[in-house]
Amino acid sequence: METMTTDLEVFQNFRLVTSDVRFLRYFTDDKFLGFHILEDAMSEFYAGDGEKILYRDKIYFNNLITVIFDKVEKDAEISNKYLEAQFNVKAPIPQGLGCKFCSYYKKQNRTCSYYGEMGITIRKNCADFKQKR
């Protein structure tokens, strides 16, 4: 992570490094646990304080996540611990995107709680997949 400041804005760049490029999606797509684990870890390093430095936007591009903050006052200072840092996160990777690994799937009656009310049959690969915790 690196932080850059101007008179009006603060930019924080978080660069994701994985052992394989294919694993990036597990940290950039919100249907996977890795995304939520990474979000929690990143929040520990956010430069915004909610008073003088306010959150504006988050941009994802390949393996780079840029978080943009607005400065309310030009002289707002950022703590040194937010200027540069490195941290590691680990997340379980599902074996597939099918119902067995989805949080909507109810094992007791073998139904999908997301599509069950609409009467749609369960699919092996689902666009609404959400990884079990």
N, C-alpha and C positions, 0 to 999 in steps of 0.2 A: 504494500500500500504506500502511496506517496500523495502528498498534499501540496497543492499550489494555491496561492491567494492573489487576489487583485484588490483594488480599493472597494469593490462592490460585491465580489463573489469569492467563494471558496470551492475548489474542485478537488475531490478525492478520487484517485484512480486505484481500483483494486484489480490486480492482474491475477487470473486463475492459472495455475500450473498443475496439470494432471499428468499421470504417467502415460496416458494415451489421449489423443484428441477426441476420441469417441466418448470419453467419460465427461466431457464438458457439459453435455446436456443434462446430466444428473445434478448439476449445480446451477444451471441457468433456467430450468423449466420448473415451475411451481408445483407440478404434480408429483415430484420426487422429494423424498425426505432430505436429500443433500441440499436442495435449494433452501429449505427452512433452517437447516443447521448452519449453512453459510450465512444466511440473513442474520441469525442470532449472533454469530461470531463477528460479523461486520459491524453490527450495531454497537459493539463495545468500543469501536474505533472511530465512530462518527464525530466529526468536528463540531457539529451543531450543538448549541446549548439551549435552544428554545427561547432565548431572550435576545441576544445580540447577533446570533448566527442561526438563521432559520432554514430548514430543509425546503428545497424547491423541486428537485427532479432526480430520477435515477435512470441512467441509460445503459443498456446492455449492447455490446458489440463484440461478437466472437468470444474471446477470453478476457475482455476488459469490461469492468463495470465502473462507470463514472457516476459519482454522487455529487450533485450540485447544491450548494447552500448560498443563500443571500445574506450579505452583511447589512444589519440595520444601521450600524455606525461604522465609519471608515476605520477607526482605530481599534476595532474589536480584535482581540488577540486570541491566537489558537495555542493550546498547550503543546509543548514539545513532544509529548507522547503520541500525538496525532499527526505529526509531520511525516514520519516514516516508521513502518512496522512490518513485521512478517508474522504470520500465524498459520497453523495447519488445522484443517478440519477433515474428518473422516465420516463417511456415510455408507450405509448398506445399499448395495445395488440389487434391485429386484431381478429375479431370474427371467422374468417375462413381464409383459404388460397385460396379461390376462386376468381374469376374475380372481383367481387363487391368490394373487398378490395385491389385490385392490381393497381399499378400506370400505367400499360400498358393498362388497360381497359378504353375504351372511351365510356362514357355513352350515348352521343348523338346518335351514330349509332350502339351501342352495338357490337363493334368489339374490338379485341385485337390488339394494335398497334405493338406488338412483333410478333405475328403469322399471323396477317391479311395480310401482304404482301406475305406470303408463301401459303395462302389459307387454312390454318389449322383451323379447327373449335375450338371454345373456350371450355375449359375443366373446370370442377368444382374445381379440385385440380391440380395445375400446378407446375412443377419443377422450372420454371423460375419466380415464384411469386416474386413480389417486393412490399412491403407494401406502401400504399399511405401516403403521408405526411400530 
